[in-house]
Amino acid sequence: MKNYIIFGPPGAGKGSQAVILSKKYNLKHISTGDILREEIKNGTKLGLKVKSLMDEGALVSDDIILEIIKSVILNATGYSGFLYDGFPRTIYQFSALDEFLQKIGQKVDAVISLVVKEEVLIRRMLRRAEIEGRADDADINVVKTRISTYREQTEPLIEIFEKRGNYYPLEGDTTIEKNFNEICELIDGLI
C-alpha cells in the first residue's frame, strides 16, 4: 500500500487534486475536512463540537483526527493506497501516523506540497465560500486565522519531511490541470 500526503495551506488546491489523483491511482482519499463537514451536516455530537471550533478558525484536536484516520485506514479495502488531504496538520499527528503505519508495515512514500502565495490563498477561499457555501471560508478573519494557524502548527512539518527525503514542493499558483500533470509525473517516477 502506498501512502501519499498532499500538503499545503488552506486553499492551496489539495482537495481538488486529491479527488482526481485518488481516481487515477486507485487511492482511498482521506480528507479530514470532508469527514468533519459530514459530521457537522449530520448534526452528530462530534459534528457540533467541530463546528464551534471551525467557526473560530481553530483546529480540531489531534486525538479526534487520529481516531478517524486510523479507522479509515483499517476499514478500507480494494485500494492501492491512501492519499491524505489536510492531514497531518501537526508534528504530533505526523508522529502518530508514522508510528501507526510502521505497526501495520507501511510508510509515507511521498509528501506532495502545493506552494501558494498568501494573497492567492485568501482569494481562492473567499471564492470557494461563494461557490460551495462553505461558512468556514466566508469570513476573511477566519481565513487569515486558518492560514496563520497553518504557518505556526503545520509548516514546521516541512523540515521533518525534507530530512526524510520524501518532500516534493510544487508551484500551486497554477491551474488544476497543470498541477495534476506535474503530480502524476512525480508519482509515476516514484512507483
N, C-alpha and C positions, 0 to 999 in steps of 0.2 A: 504494500500500500504506500502510495506517495502522499506526502503532506506538504502542501504549499500554503504560505501565508501571503495574502495580498495586503500590502501595508501602505499607510499614508494617512494624512489628516482627514478630518470630516470634509466631504465634498470633493475629494481627490478623484473619485470615479471608481472606487473599489467595488462597490455593489454592481455597477454596470458591467465591469469587466468580469466579475465573479460569475454572473449569470451566464454569459456566453462561453467563458472558459470551462465552467463545470459541464456544460453540454458537450463541448468539443472533446474533452478529455475524460468524460465519464467520472467526474469527481463529485462527491457529496458537498454541496455548497453549504457551509456553516456560517450563517450571518447572525451574530448575536443581536444586532439591531432589529432584523426581521422577526426573530424569535421573541424578543421583548415586546415589539409592537403588536404581535399576535396576542400575547398575554394581556396587554393593555386593552386591545379590541374586545377580547373575550371577558374582560372585567374580572379576571382572576385575582386572588389575593396578591400574588406576585405582581400582576399587572398594575394594580392600584399603587403598590409601593414603588414600582419602577416609574410610573407616570409622574409622581411627585418629584422624583429625582431628575428625570429627563426635563421636566418643565423648568427646573432650576439650572439646567445645563451641567448637572453633576453626573458622575459615573455610577453605575450600579456596582454593588460590592463584588469583589473578586470571587468570594465563595459561591455566590448565586450563579455567576457566569460559569465558573468551573464545573459546577454540578450539571448545568445544562450541556456544556461541551462534552463532558465525559459520557453522559447519557446518549447523546447523538452518535458519538464515535462507536460506542459499544453496541448500539442497536442498528447501525447502518449495514445494509447488505447489498451486494451486487454492484459495488463501485470499485474503481481503480485506485481511489484515494480520497483525500479531503482537501478542500480549498477553504481556508479560514479567512473570513471577511469581517474586519472590525475586531479581531481577536488575534493575539493577545494585546491588551492595552497597558499593561503594567509589567514591570520586571517580575513581580510575584506570579502573575498569570503565566508568563512565559516559562518561568522555572517549573511551575506546577504542570504545565502542558508537556514540557520537555521530559520531566520525570515520569509522567503518566505514559507518554509514548515509548520511552525506554522500557517500561514494565511490560508493554504489550509487543515489544520487538520492532518498534518503528522509530522514526526520527523526522525532524523538519528537514525536507530536502532543499527548499529554496524559499527565500523571502523576497517577493517582488514588490518593490516600493515605488509608488507613484508620487513624484515630487512636484508640487504645485505651489505657485506663489499665493500668499495670503489673500490678496485682493481678488484673485480668481476664485478661491475657495468661498469667500463671502458671497460673491456674485452668484456662483453656482447654487449655494444652499438657499439663498433667498428665492432664486428662480425655481428650485425644486419644491420649495414650500408652496409656491403658486400653482405649479403643475400637479403635484401629488397631494397637496393639502396636508403636508407634514408640519404639525404645530411646532415641533422641536426645531424646525428650520426657519420659522416665520419671523422671529424676533431677533433683530441684529445683535442685541446684547447677549442673548443666549448663544447665538452663533459664535460671537467673539469669545465667550466663556469656554465653549466647546473647543475652539482652536487653541486657546491658552492652556486648557487642561491637557490637550494632546501634547503640546510642546513640553509641558512640565512632567507629565506622567508616562507618556508613550514614546516620545522621541528618544529618550535615553536607551531604549532597546536597540537602536541602530548600532551603537558601539558593540553590544554583545553579538549582534548578527554579523557585523564586519569581522570581528575576531574569529568567528566560526567559518568565515569564508563562503557563506551562502546568501549574502545580501546583494541584491541586484537592483540598484536605483534606475528608474526610467523617468524621462520627462513626461509629466502628466498634464501639462498645459495644452496638449494637442487634442486631436479628435479621438473618439471612441475607437474608430476603425484602425487608426494608426497605432494607438496603444495596444489594441488587440493583436495586431500583426507582430509588433515588437515582442510582446509577451509570449506569443506562440513560438517565435524563433528561439527565444530563451528556453522555454520548456522543452521544445524539440531537441535542442542542443544538450539538455541535461538527461534526457531519457536514455 
